[in-house]
């Protein structure tokens, strides 16, 4: 007899991972929003110092990392949650807040893990379309909030569309959401935005106990391979709840050490952001020369619709372009897997990778 799995396994979508991990090194990895910069030597040394102690479990309280984050952001350590990547905290938030009969509100297209929360919990998700600028329509999202709403997610900058909203609009939205609703502001790419100081949203925590700021070391800090993220929270109960539903030792020793050391090098964070902005300008200029108008990026990646001939199917065009780029050693993300057929999401790489992408796209088109 075949194994019988729970109903929720049939509901949960498979994460659309990029097909890049078994390919040769001579490939432009522009599909997963990683930084092209490796960890700093000091971070690598911090990781190496943990190797001789790997026979011991990591600190299950993540105390040293939470203290370092508290010093960096001015949020009490008791209101900081650590995760095996920010997705770990996100999924735990769904588990502690959602259940059948509850509702979740988020924009779409947005981060492809959000549909998992609905499927895993049995809650009802309301997906609010982005506006014509590929940005969150906060007024439309607010109209969907009811007494059944438990969680509202705003991804700012938004993945996959790269767009962001200014803090004043976010602040007005958070203030308008009822206190019984958790507002999770997913800020995985906040360091790259030029609209406001990336840390300005932290001031909102003092006024809104229902607010959670979700951040990660995977992007600008370049620690994707170690999986470490965190949440700055309006109240301690959120931290206690998400810790309660997860396995112990969810953040490994090397990840904790690397993150602590990475926080000491904010000058390098600034340098990486500057390089990403230069890449943003170069890639957008190259796309515009091809007659392509990308969304207004505030992240380390861009999002754009492919040009179509009369009668051409968006999904077919997307598949042909993605395949043609892969044949030329350039890996990008197809929009169909991210919520919109006929679009591409492309991570900014090194200057050589960016030039390679633009030349390959010119050939394919």
C-alpha atoms as a printed R data frame, in Angstrom:
    type eleno elety resid chain resno       x      y       z
1   ATOM     1    CA   UNK     A     1   0.000  0.000   0.000
2   ATOM     2    CA   UNK     A     2   1.122  3.546  -0.682
3   ATOM     3    CA   UNK     A     3   1.834  5.964   2.157
4   ATOM     4    CA   UNK     A     4  -1.022  8.276   3.027
5   ATOM     5    CA   UNK     A     5  -0.033 11.899   3.493
6   ATOM     6    CA   UNK     A     6  -1.965 14.686   5.144
7   ATOM     7    CA   UNK     A     7  -4.305 16.917   3.184
8   ATOM     8    CA   UNK     A     8  -2.059 19.925   3.705
9   ATOM     9    CA   UNK     A     9   0.795 18.251   1.802
10  ATOM    10    CA   UNK     A    10  -1.437 18.326  -1.270
11  ATOM    11    CA   UNK     A    11  -2.128 22.037  -0.661
12  ATOM    12    CA   UNK     A    12   1.419 23.297  -0.072
13  ATOM    13    CA   UNK     A    13   3.101 24.576  -3.262
14  ATOM    14    CA   UNK     A    14   6.658 23.592  -4.111
15  ATOM    15    CA   UNK     A    15   9.143 26.432  -3.793
16  ATOM    16    CA   UNK     A    16  10.308 27.421  -7.309
17  ATOM    17    CA   UNK     A    17  14.051 27.083  -6.739
18  ATOM    18    CA   UNK     A    18  16.434 28.234  -9.465
19  ATOM    19    CA   UNK     A    19  18.042 25.468 -11.518
20  ATOM    20    CA   UNK     A    20  21.644 26.532 -11.000
21  ATOM    21    CA   UNK     A    21  23.255 24.485  -8.314
22  ATOM    22    CA   UNK     A    22  24.812 21.638 -10.334
23  ATOM    23    CA   UNK     A    23  26.035 23.754 -13.235
24  ATOM    24    CA   UNK     A    24  29.646 24.652 -14.101
25  ATOM    25    CA   UNK     A    25  31.288 27.658 -12.481
26  ATOM    26    CA   UNK     A    26  31.448 29.583 -15.765
27  ATOM    27    CA   UNK     A    27  27.817 30.610 -15.455
28  ATOM    28    CA   UNK     A    28  26.389 34.015 -14.591
29  ATOM    29    CA   UNK     A    29  24.244 33.263 -11.543
30  ATOM    30    CA   UNK     A    30  21.632 36.020 -11.836
31  ATOM    31    CA   UNK     A    31  18.559 34.088 -10.721
32  ATOM    32    CA   UNK     A    32  18.508 34.038  -6.914
33  ATOM    33    CA   UNK     A    33  19.124 37.630  -5.761
34  ATOM    34    CA   UNK     A    34  22.445 36.714  -4.193
35  ATOM    35    CA   UNK     A    35  25.281 39.212  -3.900
36  ATOM    36    CA   UNK     A    36  28.237 38.503  -6.209
37  ATOM    37    CA   UNK     A    37  30.568 39.401  -3.322
38  ATOM    38    CA   UNK     A    38  31.902 36.547  -1.150
39  ATOM    39    CA   UNK     A    39  31.990 36.849   2.662
40  ATOM    40    CA   UNK     A    40  34.690 39.157   3.952
41  ATOM    41    CA   UNK     A    41  37.963 37.520   5.117
42  ATOM    42    CA   UNK     A    42  37.115 38.459   8.716
43  ATOM    43    CA   UNK     A    43  33.764 36.697   8.377
44  ATOM    44    CA   UNK     A    44  35.423 33.631   6.907
45  ATOM    45    CA   UNK     A    45  37.868 33.623   9.830
46  ATOM    46    CA   UNK     A    46  34.967 33.810  12.299
47  ATOM    47    CA   UNK     A    47  33.414 30.779  10.609
48  ATOM    48    CA   UNK     A    48  36.711 28.893  10.733
49  ATOM    49    CA   UNK     A    49  37.006 29.469  14.489
50  ATOM    50    CA   UNK     A    50  33.785 27.511  15.020
51  ATOM    51    CA   UNK     A    51  35.003 24.384  13.230
52  ATOM    52    CA   UNK     A    52  36.871 22.944  16.183
53  ATOM    53    CA   UNK     A    53  33.736 23.103  18.338
54  ATOM    54    CA   UNK     A    54  31.249 21.495  15.992
55  ATOM    55    CA   UNK     A    55  30.918 18.528  18.316
56  ATOM    56    CA   UNK     A    56  28.840 20.865  20.515
57  ATOM    57    CA   UNK     A    57  25.376 22.242  19.810
58  ATOM    58    CA   UNK     A    58  25.094 25.964  19.033
59  ATOM    59    CA   UNK     A    59  23.652 28.351  21.614
60  ATOM    60    CA   UNK     A    60  19.896 27.671  21.342
61  ATOM    61    CA   UNK     A    61  19.092 31.171  22.603
62  ATOM    62    CA   UNK     A    62  21.314 32.903  19.992
63  ATOM    63    CA   UNK     A    63  22.213 35.284  22.819
64  ATOM    64    CA   UNK     A    64  25.417 36.746  21.378
65  ATOM    65    CA   UNK     A    65  23.843 37.369  17.980
66  ATOM    66    CA   UNK     A    66  20.749 38.957  19.514
67  ATOM    67    CA   UNK     A    67  22.987 41.239  21.618
68  ATOM    68    CA   UNK     A    68  24.936 42.256  18.523
69  ATOM    69    CA   UNK     A    69  21.711 43.009  16.657
70  ATOM    70    CA   UNK     A    70  20.393 44.922  19.661
71  ATOM    71    CA   UNK     A    71  23.532 47.079  19.681
72  ATOM    72    CA   UNK     A    72  23.231 47.653  15.930
73  ATOM    73    CA   UNK     A    73  19.520 48.503  15.768
74  ATOM    74    CA   UNK     A    74  18.623 49.730  19.272
75  ATOM    75    CA   UNK     A    75  15.898 47.100  19.734
76  ATOM    76    CA   UNK     A    76  15.939 45.108  22.999
77  ATOM    77    CA   UNK     A    77  17.390 41.625  22.527
78  ATOM    78    CA   UNK     A    78  14.209 40.150  23.985
79  ATOM    79    CA   UNK     A    79  12.309 41.520  20.977
80  ATOM    80    CA   UNK     A    80  14.632 40.014  18.351
81  ATOM    81    CA   UNK     A    81  13.872 36.637  16.784
82  ATOM    82    CA   UNK     A    82  16.565 34.676  14.974
83  ATOM    83    CA   UNK     A    83  15.900 32.192  12.196
84  ATOM    84    CA   UNK     A    84  17.443 29.694   9.816
85  ATOM    85    CA   UNK     A    85  17.082 32.385   7.181
86  ATOM    86    CA   UNK     A    86  14.263 34.911   7.354
87  ATOM    87    CA   UNK     A    87  11.953 32.289   5.797
88  ATOM    88    CA   UNK     A    88  12.225 30.297   9.008
89  ATOM    89    CA   UNK     A    89  10.726 33.174  11.002
90  ATOM    90    CA   UNK     A    90   8.150 33.808   8.265
91  ATOM    91    CA   UNK     A    91   6.903 30.217   8.226
92  ATOM    92    CA   UNK     A    92   6.832 30.133  12.022
93  ATOM    93    CA   UNK     A    93   4.756 33.337  11.993
94  ATOM    94    CA   UNK     A    94   2.231 31.581   9.791
95  ATOM    95    CA   UNK     A    95   2.115 28.656  12.172
96  ATOM    96    CA   UNK     A    96   1.511 30.750  15.293
97  ATOM    97    CA   UNK     A    97  -0.925 33.257  13.766
98  ATOM    98    CA   UNK     A    98  -2.950 31.379  11.156
99  ATOM    99    CA   UNK     A    99  -5.503 28.567  11.295
100 ATOM   100    CA   UNK     A   100  -8.731 27.593   9.499
101 ATOM   101    CA   UNK     A   101 -11.110 30.544   9.608
102 ATOM   102    CA   UNK     A   102  -8.306 33.112   9.842
103 ATOM   103    CA   UNK     A   103  -7.260 35.346   6.959
104 ATOM   104    CA   UNK     A   104  -3.948 36.484   5.497
105 ATOM   105    CA   UNK     A   105  -3.543 39.525   3.238
106 ATOM   106    CA   UNK     A   106  -0.591 40.062   0.936
107 ATOM   107    CA   UNK     A   107   0.178 41.593  -2.452
108 ATOM   108    CA   UNK     A   108   0.731 39.577  -5.621
109 ATOM   109    CA   UNK     A   109   3.078 38.994  -7.322
110 ATOM   110    CA   UNK     A   110   5.234 38.976  -4.223
111 ATOM   111    CA   UNK     A   111   7.572 36.574  -2.416
112 ATOM   112    CA   UNK     A   112   6.790 33.041  -3.579
113 ATOM   113    CA   UNK     A   113   6.836 31.603  -0.040
114 ATOM   114    CA   UNK     A   114   3.756 33.571   1.061
115 ATOM   115    CA   UNK     A   115   1.284 31.090  -0.531
116 ATOM   116    CA   UNK     A   116   2.837 28.393   1.660
117 ATOM   117    CA   UNK     A   117   1.403 30.090   4.751
118 ATOM   118    CA   UNK     A   118  -2.164 29.751   3.520
119 ATOM   119    CA   UNK     A   119  -1.750 26.168   2.397
120 ATOM   120    CA   UNK     A   120   0.024 24.982   5.530
121 ATOM   121    CA   UNK     A   121  -2.386 26.609   7.980
122 ATOM   122    CA   UNK     A   122  -5.732 26.217   6.225
123 ATOM   123    CA   UNK     A   123  -6.291 29.959   6.508
124 ATOM   124    CA   UNK     A   124  -7.783 31.998   3.667
125 ATOM   125    CA   UNK     A   125  -5.360 34.215   1.750
126 ATOM   126    CA   UNK     A   126  -6.431 37.400  -0.008
127 ATOM   127    CA   UNK     A   127  -3.968 38.269  -2.755
128 ATOM   128    CA   UNK     A   128  -4.179 41.938  -3.703
129 ATOM   129    CA   UNK     A   129  -2.863 42.767  -7.203
130 ATOM   130    CA   UNK     A   130  -0.002 45.221  -7.510
131 ATOM   131    CA   UNK     A   131  -0.795 48.550  -9.123
132 ATOM   132    CA   UNK     A   132   0.264 49.573 -12.628
133 ATOM   133    CA   UNK     A   133   3.689 50.602 -11.307
134 ATOM   134    CA   UNK     A   134   4.277 47.062  -9.968
135 ATOM   135    CA   UNK     A   135   3.986 48.464  -6.421
136 ATOM   136    CA   UNK     A   136   1.863 47.482  -3.429
137 ATOM   137    CA   UNK     A   137  -1.619 48.998  -3.485
138 ATOM   138    CA   UNK     A   138  -1.825 49.700   0.240
139 ATOM   139    CA   UNK     A   139  -5.307 51.213   0.101
140 ATOM   140    CA   UNK     A   140  -6.655 48.110  -1.610
141 ATOM   141    CA   UNK     A   141  -4.886 45.887   0.931
142 ATOM   142    CA   UNK     A   142  -6.355 47.867   3.812
143 ATOM   143    CA   UNK     A   143  -9.860 47.387   2.420
144 ATOM   144    CA   UNK     A   144  -9.355 43.624   2.647
145 ATOM   145    CA   UNK     A   145  -8.588 43.645   6.385
146 ATOM   146    CA   UNK     A   146 -11.479 42.230   8.443
147 ATOM   147    CA   UNK     A   147 -12.069 40.884  11.940
148 ATOM   148    CA   UNK     A   148 -10.807 37.531  10.621
149 ATOM   149    CA   UNK     A   149  -7.469 38.931   9.466
150 ATOM   150    CA   UNK     A   150  -4.529 37.760  11.549
151 ATOM   151    CA   UNK     A   151  -1.568 38.647   9.341
152 ATOM   152    CA   UNK     A   152  -0.799 41.271   6.693
153 ATOM   153    CA   UNK     A   153   2.493 41.086   4.805
154 ATOM   154    CA   UNK     A   154   4.132 43.976   2.973
155 ATOM   155    CA   UNK     A   155   7.318 43.131   1.071
156 ATOM   156    CA   UNK     A   156   9.309 46.354   0.769
157 ATOM   157    CA   UNK     A   157  11.255 46.366  -1.540
158 ATOM   158    CA   UNK     A   158   9.014 43.828  -3.206
159 ATOM   159    CA   UNK     A   159  10.310 40.521  -4.497
160 ATOM   160    CA   UNK     A   160  10.056 39.836  -7.444
161 ATOM   161    CA   UNK     A   161   9.171 43.284  -8.817
162 ATOM   162    CA   UNK     A   162  12.054 45.235  -7.163
163 ATOM   163    CA   UNK     A   163   9.771 48.193  -6.358
164 ATOM   164    CA   UNK     A   164   9.454 49.922  -2.986
165 ATOM   165    CA   UNK     A   165   7.213 52.407  -1.238
166 ATOM   166    CA   UNK     A   166   8.463 55.359   0.853
167 ATOM   167    CA   UNK     A   167   8.348 55.072   4.615
168 ATOM   168    CA   UNK     A   168   5.621 57.673   5.079
169 ATOM   169    CA   UNK     A   169   3.187 55.491   3.107
170 ATOM   170    CA   UNK     A   170   4.226 52.413   5.071
171 ATOM   171    CA   UNK     A   171   3.828 54.282   8.360
172 ATOM   172    CA   UNK     A   172   0.316 55.462   7.465
173 ATOM   173    CA   UNK     A   173  -0.643 51.927   6.480
174 ATOM   174    CA   UNK     A   174   0.658 50.355   9.691
175 ATOM   175    CA   UNK     A   175  -1.182 52.976  11.743
176 ATOM   176    CA   UNK     A   176  -4.442 52.159   9.953
177 ATOM   177    CA   UNK     A   177  -4.277 48.384  10.461
178 ATOM   178    CA   UNK     A   178  -6.257 47.213  13.538
179 ATOM   179    CA   UNK     A   179  -4.195 46.272  16.582
180 ATOM   180    CA   UNK     A   180  -5.318 42.630  16.485
181 ATOM   181    CA   UNK     A   181  -3.573 42.132  13.126
182 ATOM   182    CA   UNK     A   182   0.138 41.375  12.891
183 ATOM   183    CA   UNK     A   183   1.811 43.505  10.213
184 ATOM   184    CA   UNK     A   184   4.923 41.801   8.903
185 ATOM   185    CA   UNK     A   185   7.135 44.155   6.916
186 ATOM   186    CA   UNK     A   186   9.449 41.913   4.898
187 ATOM   187    CA   UNK     A   187  12.606 43.982   4.414
188 ATOM   188    CA   UNK     A   188  15.032 41.438   2.980
189 ATOM   189    CA   UNK     A   189  16.319 44.031   0.487
190 ATOM   190    CA   UNK     A   190  15.921 47.194   2.551
191 ATOM   191    CA   UNK     A   191  19.637 48.068   2.483
192 ATOM   192    CA   UNK     A   192  19.427 48.662  -1.273
193 ATOM   193    CA   UNK     A   193  16.602 51.215  -1.264
194 ATOM   194    CA   UNK     A   194  17.355 54.856  -1.941
195 ATOM   195    CA   UNK     A   195  13.916 56.142  -0.914
196 ATOM   196    CA   UNK     A   196  14.645 56.385   2.831
197 ATOM   197    CA   UNK     A   197  17.213 55.461   5.431
198 ATOM   198    CA   UNK     A   198  16.946 51.646   5.517
199 ATOM   199    CA   UNK     A   199  16.749 51.736   9.310
200 ATOM   200    CA   UNK     A   200  14.042 54.414   9.518
201 ATOM   201    CA   UNK     A   201  11.291 51.801   9.809
202 ATOM   202    CA   UNK     A   202  12.685 50.697  13.172
203 ATOM   203    CA   UNK     A   203  11.191 53.797  14.794
204 ATOM   204    CA   UNK     A   204   7.726 52.400  14.000
205 ATOM   205    CA   UNK     A   205   8.243 49.534  16.461
206 ATOM   206    CA   UNK     A   206   7.935 51.887  19.433
207 ATOM   207    CA   UNK     A   207   4.443 52.927  18.282
208 ATOM   208    CA   UNK     A   208   3.093 49.611  16.973
209 ATOM   209    CA   UNK     A   209   3.346 46.468  19.087
210 ATOM   210    CA   UNK     A   210   1.766 44.472  16.243
211 ATOM   211    CA   UNK     A   211   4.625 45.258  13.831
212 ATOM   212    CA   UNK     A   212   7.405 42.832  12.843
213 ATOM   213    CA   UNK     A   213  10.358 43.827  10.636
214 ATOM   214    CA   UNK     A   214  11.788 40.787   8.865
215 ATOM   215    CA   UNK     A   215  15.410 40.995   7.693
216 ATOM   216    CA   UNK     A   216  18.195 38.704   6.536
217 ATOM   217    CA   UNK     A   217  21.939 38.187   6.284
218 ATOM   218    CA   UNK     A   218  21.468 36.372   2.962
219 ATOM   219    CA   UNK     A   219  21.437 39.412   0.686
220 ATOM   220    CA   UNK     A   220  23.714 42.388   1.269
221 ATOM   221    CA   UNK     A   221  25.810 40.492   3.843
222 ATOM   222    CA   UNK     A   222  26.389 37.607   1.420
223 ATOM   223    CA   UNK     A   223  25.603 34.734   3.811
224 ATOM   224    CA   UNK     A   224  23.006 32.829   1.748
225 ATOM   225    CA   UNK     A   225  24.895 29.578   2.223
226 ATOM   226    CA   UNK     A   226  24.676 29.752   6.017
227 ATOM   227    CA   UNK     A   227  20.970 30.667   6.300
228 ATOM   228    CA   UNK     A   228  20.556 33.258   9.029
229 ATOM   229    CA   UNK     A   229  17.800 35.860   9.302
230 ATOM   230    CA   UNK     A   230  16.124 37.856  12.040
231 ATOM   231    CA   UNK     A   231  13.027 39.795  13.001
232 ATOM   232    CA   UNK     A   232  12.831 43.035  14.965
233 ATOM   233    CA   UNK     A   233   9.537 42.867  16.828
234 ATOM   234    CA   UNK     A   234   7.115 45.225  18.481
235 ATOM   235    CA   UNK     A   235   6.608 42.868  21.409
236 ATOM   236    CA   UNK     A   236   8.311 39.909  23.071
237 ATOM   237    CA   UNK     A   237   5.333 37.589  22.709
238 ATOM   238    CA   UNK     A   238   5.924 37.249  18.981
239 ATOM   239    CA   UNK     A   239   9.494 36.079  19.623
240 ATOM   240    CA   UNK     A   240   8.333 33.593  22.254
241 ATOM   241    CA   UNK     A   241   5.604 32.226  19.976
242 ATOM   242    CA   UNK     A   242   7.780 31.617  16.904
243 ATOM   243    CA   UNK     A   243  10.503 30.030  19.042
244 ATOM   244    CA   UNK     A   244   7.912 27.714  20.589
245 ATOM   245    CA   UNK     A   245   6.910 26.076  17.298
246 ATOM   246    CA   UNK     A   246  10.377 25.491  15.879
247 ATOM   247    CA   UNK     A   247  12.953 22.790  16.437
248 ATOM   248    CA   UNK     A   248  15.756 23.641  18.892
249 ATOM   249    CA   UNK     A   249  19.128 24.810  17.557
250 ATOM   250    CA   UNK     A   250  17.543 26.303  14.416
251 ATOM   251    CA   UNK     A   251  20.532 28.619  13.784
252 ATOM   252    CA   UNK     A   252  23.862 26.840  13.523
253 ATOM   253    CA   UNK     A   253  27.089 27.905  15.212
254 ATOM   254    CA   UNK     A   254  28.883 29.003  12.033
255 ATOM   255    CA   UNK     A   255  25.901 31.125  10.994
256 ATOM   256    CA   UNK     A   256  25.750 32.856  14.369
257 ATOM   257    CA   UNK     A   257  29.481 33.613  14.340
258 ATOM   258    CA   UNK     A   258  29.437 34.849  10.748
259 ATOM   259    CA   UNK     A   259  26.466 37.136  11.337
260 ATOM   260    CA   UNK     A   260  28.023 38.674  14.454
261 ATOM   261    CA   UNK     A   261  31.225 39.430  12.573
262 ATOM   262    CA   UNK     A   262  29.388 40.711   9.479
263 ATOM   263    CA   UNK     A   263  27.590 43.308  11.605
264 ATOM   264    CA   UNK     A   264  30.966 44.838  12.470
265 ATOM   265    CA   UNK     A   265  31.603 45.827   8.842
266 ATOM   266    CA   UNK     A   266  28.929 48.363   7.944
267 ATOM   267    CA   UNK     A   267  31.423 50.163   5.695
268 ATOM   268    CA   UNK     A   268  31.455 47.096   3.466
269 ATOM   269    CA   UNK     A   269  27.658 47.050   3.466
270 ATOM   270    CA   UNK     A   270  27.723 50.611   2.128
271 ATOM   271    CA   UNK     A   271  30.296 49.669  -0.513
272 ATOM   272    CA   UNK     A   272  28.197 46.735  -1.689
273 ATOM   273    CA   UNK     A   273  25.108 48.905  -1.926
274 ATOM   274    CA   UNK     A   274  27.044 51.445  -3.999
275 ATOM   275    CA   UNK     A   275  28.191 48.705  -6.399
276 ATOM   276    CA   UNK     A   276  24.622 47.421  -6.675
277 ATOM   277    CA   UNK     A   277  23.365 50.914  -7.542
278 ATOM   278    CA   UNK     A   278  26.008 51.280 -10.256
279 ATOM   279    CA   UNK     A   279  24.943 47.889 -11.621
280 ATOM   280    CA   UNK     A   280  21.301 48.956 -11.431
281 ATOM   281    CA   UNK     A   281  21.970 52.012 -13.592
282 ATOM   282    CA   UNK     A   282  24.070 50.054 -16.103
283 ATOM   283    CA   UNK     A   283  21.578 47.213 -16.507
284 ATOM   284    CA   UNK     A   284  18.564 49.508 -16.727
285 ATOM   285    CA   UNK     A   285  20.312 51.579 -19.404
286 ATOM   286    CA   UNK     A   286  21.116 48.433 -21.355
287 ATOM   287    CA   UNK     A   287  17.528 47.227 -21.129
288 ATOM   288    CA   UNK     A   288  16.178 50.557 -22.272
289 ATOM   289    CA   UNK     A   289  18.458 50.371 -25.337
290 ATOM   290    CA   UNK     A   290  16.653 47.112 -26.140
291 ATOM   291    CA   UNK     A   291  13.293 48.821 -25.854
292 ATOM   292    CA   UNK     A   292  12.542 47.300 -22.444
293 ATOM   293    CA   UNK     A   293  11.218 49.430 -19.566
294 ATOM   294    CA   UNK     A   294  12.015 47.730 -16.223
295 ATOM   295    CA   UNK     A   295  10.128 48.486 -13.033
296 ATOM   296    CA   UNK     A   296  11.706 51.166 -10.854
297 ATOM   297    CA   UNK     A   297  14.145 49.054  -8.864
298 ATOM   298    CA   UNK     A   298  15.026 49.734  -5.234
299 ATOM   299    CA   UNK     A   299  16.680 46.326  -4.813
300 ATOM   300    CA   UNK     A   300  19.665 44.346  -6.099
301 ATOM   301    CA   UNK     A   301  17.637 42.969  -9.016
302 ATOM   302    CA   UNK     A   302  15.333 44.148 -11.764
303 ATOM   303    CA   UNK     A   303  11.943 43.035 -13.098
304 ATOM   304    CA   UNK     A   304  10.588 43.592 -16.589
305 ATOM   305    CA   UNK     A   305   8.092 42.366 -19.147
306 ATOM   306    CA   UNK     A   306   9.517 40.852 -22.311
307 ATOM   307    CA   UNK     A   307   8.537 42.591 -25.560
308 ATOM   308    CA   UNK     A   308   5.880 40.652 -27.478
309 ATOM   309    CA   UNK     A   309   4.971 40.526 -31.127
310 ATOM   310    CA   UNK     A   310   1.319 40.536 -32.129
311 ATOM   311    CA   UNK     A   311  -0.296 37.288 -31.053
312 ATOM   312    CA   UNK     A   312   2.801 36.032 -29.225
313 ATOM   313    CA   UNK     A   313   2.082 34.097 -26.016
314 ATOM   314    CA   UNK     A   314   3.847 35.592 -22.932
315 ATOM   315    CA   UNK     A   315   4.617 32.180 -21.425
316 ATOM   316    CA   UNK     A   316   6.088 30.868 -24.683
317 ATOM   317    CA   UNK     A   317   8.220 33.976 -25.122
318 ATOM   318    CA   UNK     A   318   9.434 33.734 -21.516
319 ATOM   319    CA   UNK     A   319  10.410 30.064 -21.899
320 ATOM   320    CA   UNK     A   320  12.271 30.762 -25.149
321 ATOM   321    CA   UNK     A   321  14.210 33.686 -23.666
322 ATOM   322    CA   UNK     A   322  15.065 31.920 -20.405
323 ATOM   323    CA   UNK     A   323  16.233 28.889 -22.373
324 ATOM   324    CA   UNK     A   324  18.242 31.007 -24.783
325 ATOM   325    CA   UNK     A   325  19.954 32.845 -21.939
326 ATOM   326    CA   UNK     A   326  20.789 29.544 -20.209
327 ATOM   327    CA   UNK     A   327  22.372 28.249 -23.424
328 ATOM   328    CA   UNK     A   328  24.610 31.303 -23.294
329 ATOM   329    CA   UNK     A   329  25.569 30.711 -19.669
330 ATOM   330    CA   UNK     A   330  23.231 33.240 -18.047
331 ATOM   331    CA   UNK     A   331  20.690 32.094 -15.446
332 ATOM   332    CA   UNK     A   332  17.678 34.292 -14.646
333 ATOM   333    CA   UNK     A   333  14.287 33.696 -13.037
334 ATOM   334    CA   UNK     A   334  11.199 33.142 -15.133
335 ATOM   335    CA   UNK     A   335   8.211 35.272 -14.227
336 ATOM   336    CA   UNK     A   336   5.723 32.399 -14.477
337 ATOM   337    CA   UNK     A   337   7.181 30.797 -11.358
338 ATOM   338    CA   UNK     A   338   6.957 34.139  -9.547
339 ATOM   339    CA   UNK     A   339   3.411 35.146 -10.412
340 ATOM   340    CA   UNK     A   340   3.499 36.748 -13.869
341 ATOM   341    CA   UNK     A   341   4.047 35.014 -17.193
342 ATOM   342    CA   UNK     A   342   6.172 36.861 -19.735
343 ATOM   343    CA   UNK     A   343   8.345 38.635 -17.164
344 ATOM   344    CA   UNK     A   344  11.918 38.101 -15.989
345 ATOM   345    CA   UNK     A   345  13.656 38.795 -12.679
346 ATOM   346    CA   UNK     A   346  17.376 39.375 -13.064
347 ATOM   347    CA   UNK     A   347  19.827 39.804 -10.184
348 ATOM   348    CA   UNK     A   348  22.598 42.355 -10.673
349 ATOM   349    CA   UNK     A   349  25.996 40.641 -10.833
350 ATOM   350    CA   UNK     A   350  29.550 41.728 -11.423
351 ATOM   351    CA   UNK     A   351  30.169 44.200 -14.277
352 ATOM   352    CA   UNK     A   352  31.279 41.266 -16.449
353 ATOM   353    CA   UNK     A   353  28.151 39.271 -15.635
354 ATOM   354    CA   UNK     A   354  25.889 42.249 -16.302
355 ATOM   355    CA   UNK     A   355  27.500 42.811 -19.704
356 ATOM   356    CA   UNK     A   356  27.212 39.106 -20.464
357 ATOM   357    CA   UNK     A   357  23.513 39.154 -19.621
358 ATOM   358    CA   UNK     A   358  22.766 42.197 -21.787
359 ATOM   359    CA   UNK     A   359  24.665 40.794 -24.750
360 ATOM   360    CA   UNK     A   360  22.967 37.406 -24.386
361 ATOM   361    CA   UNK     A   361  19.546 39.022 -24.114
362 ATOM   362    CA   UNK     A   362  20.247 41.096 -27.227
363 ATOM   363    CA   UNK     A   363  21.116 37.921 -29.148
364 ATOM   364    CA   UNK     A   364  18.074 36.003 -27.918
365 ATOM   365    CA   UNK     A   365  15.628 38.801 -28.680
